Amino acid sequence: MKKFDRIKTYLNELFENASCSLNFSTPYELLVAVMLSAQCTDKRVNIVTKDLFKVANTPEKMLKLGEEKLKQIIHPCGFYNAKSKAIIETSGDIISKFNGKLPKTLEELTSLRGVGRKTANVVIANAFGGQTIAVDTHVHRVSKRLGLADENSTPYECEMSLLKIVPENERSKTHHQLIMFGREICKAIKPKCEICKLKDICLYYKNHKQ
């Protein structure tokens, strides 16, 4: 059995129904939620956006809300100064460049101020049904530990490696499974190697636990 096939079998066993844990009802809401999720738990983001989206769930309403009021609402998410500035600038870009409608392609999404490749890929996969792999800290860590990407790879290089390995129709689901695996088992600190069925092929286990 190929390495990825074995990893995928285990991920299916653990997280068959893995999906996006951010709450949203429109592509724009998802974009804002992902921007808020940097260095913050999805659970906390969902609490904050429940109130935020009642008053500002479109680019136009977000600009009307303004940066100062936005800061107050998103304060619990941390880094609220940078996040509020980015959300306001991005909302302005959506209006000026795309007539208020969130674009669907990677190139167009990453042309928005404040939107990087990872954020764009999350939106494409979960709001528009595309098959992409967004490399966040969990995906990057797990991929390097299991040898799916080079140990010194950048997030972009990791994404390119995964795109070569993961079948196109499995990419978005695998992305969510890798995130769940990184959150619950292959943690950054104190990973649960003792219960992991992949430790025999794990570089972290080989170098730190054996």
N, C-alpha and C positions, 0 to 999 in steps of 0.2 A: 504493500500500500504506500502510495506517495505521501510525503510529509504533509502536504496541505490537506489531502483527503482524510488523513488521520485526525488532523487538527479540526477540520470541519465536522467530522463525525462527532467528535467530543463536544464541540460548540453546539451542534444540533441537539445533543443529549442534554446539555445544560440549559440552553436558552433557545428553544425551538421557536418561541413566539416573541423574540426580541424585537423591539420597535422604538421609535423616538419617544422619549419620556417628557418632552416639553409639550405643554398644552398650547394649541393654536387653532384658529379657524380659517385663517387666510395665509397666503404666502408671505405677506408683509408682516403679519404677527409672528410667524416663525422666524423671519429674519431678525426682528427685534429681540425675540427670546434668545436666539443663538448669540447675538451680540452681548446680551446681558449675562450669558452663562459662563463667560471667561472668568476663571478663578472663582467660580460660584457653583453651588449644587443646583441641579435641575429642579429639585424640590423647592428651594428658596425662590428660584426664578418664577416658578409657577404661582407662588403666593403673590409675588410682586406684580406679575403681568395680569393677574385676575383683576386687580384694581386699575392698573395702567390702561388696559385695553377698553375699560369702560369709558374712559375719557379721550383716549388717543389710540385708535386702531387703524389709522390710515396715515400716509405721509402728510397730508394736508392738516389733519387734526394734531399730529405730532408737532408740526411747525407752529401751529396756533397755541399749543400748550406751552412751548418755549423751553429753553434749556434750564432755567432756574427751577421751574416747577417740576420738570422732569427729574432733576437731581433729587428733589425731595422724595419723589415717589420711588425711585430706584435705589435710594441710599442703602437699603439692606443688602443689595447685591455686591457691594464693594466697588472700588474704583469708579465711583459714580460720576466724578468730574470728567474723566476720559470717556466713559461710556455714554454719558448724556451728550457730549460734544459730537461723538461719532454718530450717534443715532440721529441727531438733528442734521448733521451734514449729509448723511446718507439719505435721509428723507428729502432733503432739498435736491439732491442729485436725481432721485427717482422722479421727482416732479419736472425738473428742468430737462433731463435727458430722455426720459421715457414716458412723459405725459402722465405721471402719477401711477403707472402700472409697473409692477416689479417684473424685470426681464427674466427670461428662462435659461439663458445660456451662461456658461462659465465666464466667457470673455466679457459679456455685458455686466454680469453681477460683480465681477472683480474690478470693473471700471468705476464702481461706486466707491466714494471715499468711506473708509472704515470697514470695507468688506474684503476679507482675504480669501484665499483658496479654500480653506477648510469650511468657513462659514458658507461660502457659495455652494460647495458640494453638499452640505447638509440640506440646504434649501432645495437644491435640484432633486435630491433623492426623496425628501419627505413631503415637499409641497407640490412638486411637479412629476413625481413618479419616475425619475431618472435612475439609472444604475451607476452610482458613483461610490467612491470610497473616500470619506473625509478623514484625514489623519489628525486626530487630537492627541493629547498626551497619553491617553490609555492605549489607543491603537498603535501609536509609535513605540511605546514601551513593550507591549506584548509582541509586536512584530519583530523587534530586535531580539528579545529574549528567546523567541521560538525559531529564530533564523529565517523568518520570512522576509526580512530586510537586513541590510548590512548594519553591523553594530554601530558604525559611525555615520549612518545615513541621516540626511536632513528629512524633515517631514515630507518635502516634495519628492525626494528620492525614494522614501518609504512608500509613498503613494504609487509611484511608477512601478516599483517592485511588486506591490500587491495587485496592481492592474494586470500585470503579466501572469500572475498565478491564479487569481480568483476568476472563475467563469463569469461572464458579463451578467447573466441573469441571477447571480448570487451575490453581487457586490454590495448592494445596499443592506441586505440582511446580514451579511458577514461583518460589515462595518458595525452594526448595532451589537452583534454578538461579541466582537472583540472589545467593544466598550464595556459591556456587561462583565465579560471575563476579567478585564482590567480593574473594574470597580470592586468585584466581589471575591476574586481569587488571586489574580496576578497583580496584587497591589504594589504601589511604588515602595512603600515601607511595610515590612513584615508580610510578604506574600504568603499565601497558604499552600506552600509547596507540598506539605504532608498529605493533602487530599487531592492534589492535582495529578491527573493521569498522563500528563505530558512532561513530567519532570525529567524523564530519561532523555528527552531531546531538547531540554531547556538549557541555554547557555548560562543563565543566571544561576540555576541550580548547580550546574557543573562547577561554576567558578566560586560560588559563595556558600553552598550548603553541603556539598559532598566532603 
